[in-house]
Amino acid sequence: SDSNAALHLYRIVQEALNNALKHAGANQINVRLSVKSGLGSMVIEDDGQGFPDTYEEKNGLGLRIMRHRCSLFDGEVFIEEKPEGGVRIRCSFPIDTDDNDKLSTI
């Protein structure tokens, strides 16, 4: 349902903020939510130190949970280190733009 999707988006942001503050030492974190051509997108970017060098930590439980949460409403998560430093997490998901209630809920 729409409220479940909204809750999962909230939890993804919560996890990303926690990671950026606790592990990356970020000073700035930006969260953007947009809808274009039937596709919703939530982007969280930080200016922290990025991921540790170990593969295991890059695929840690928090990131796996974010991917799982996004998949529950047919979305996909993309996680990357930014060239200028920090991390970008994007959750893209289908959205019915003809349904105004859905847009206002998410």
N, C-alpha and C positions, 0 to 999 in steps of 0.2 A: 504494500500500500504506500501511498504518498508519505504518510507520517513515518513509516518505517524507513523510507529512503532518506527523509530529512534527519532522522535520528542517526542513521549510519553516516551521513555526511558530517554531522556534528561530531561524532566519535572519531572519524578520520582526522578532522581538524584538531581535535583534542590530542590525539596521539602524535600528530605531526608537531604541534606546539610543544608538547612535552619533550619530544626527541630533540627539537631545535634548542630548547633551553637547557635541558639536562645534559645532553651529550655533545652538542655542536658549539655551545657557547655563543649562540647567535645574539646579535645586538638588534637586528631588525627582522621582522617576519611579516610578510604580506599574504593576505588571503583574498582571492577573487572568485566570485561566482558569476557565471555568464550563461546565456542561452543563445544559440545561433543555429538556424536551420535544423531544428529538431534534435539538437545535441546540447546537453548541459555539460558544463565544464567547471570544475573547481580546481584552482591552482593555489598551492601553498609554497612560498619561496622564502628561504632564509639566507642570511649572510654568514653563516657559521663556518666551521672548519671542514665540513663535508664528512664523508664516510671514513672510517678507519680502513687500513689497508687489507684487513682480513676479510675474506669472502663471507665467512659465517656471519659476521656482524652486519654486513650490507644486506643480508637476507634474514635479518633477525625476526623475532616473533612479532614485534610491532608492525613492521612493514608487511609481513605475511597477513596479519589481521586486517590491515588497511586494504590490501588486495582482495581479501575475502569479502569484507563489508561492501566494497564497491561492486563486486560480482553479483551480490544478492539482488541488485536492481539493474542487472544486465550492463554494468559498467566495467571499465578497465582502468587500472592504475598504471601510470608511467612514472618512474622515479629516476632522476638523473642528477649528477653533480654538475653545477654550472661552471663554465670556464673561468669566470671571474671569482669563483668561490661560493660555497654554500650549496644548498640542495633545492631542487624543484620537484614537487610532487603534484601530478595532475591526475584527477579522477574524471574521466569522460563517460557520459551515460546518455542513453536515449531519453527523450522527453517529448510528451505530446503537447506541442505548442498551441493546438486548438483548444486545449482545456485550460482556461485561465485559473481555475482553482488549483490545479497541479502546480502551475508556475508560482502562485502565491504561497503554497505550502512549502515548496522546496526553497 
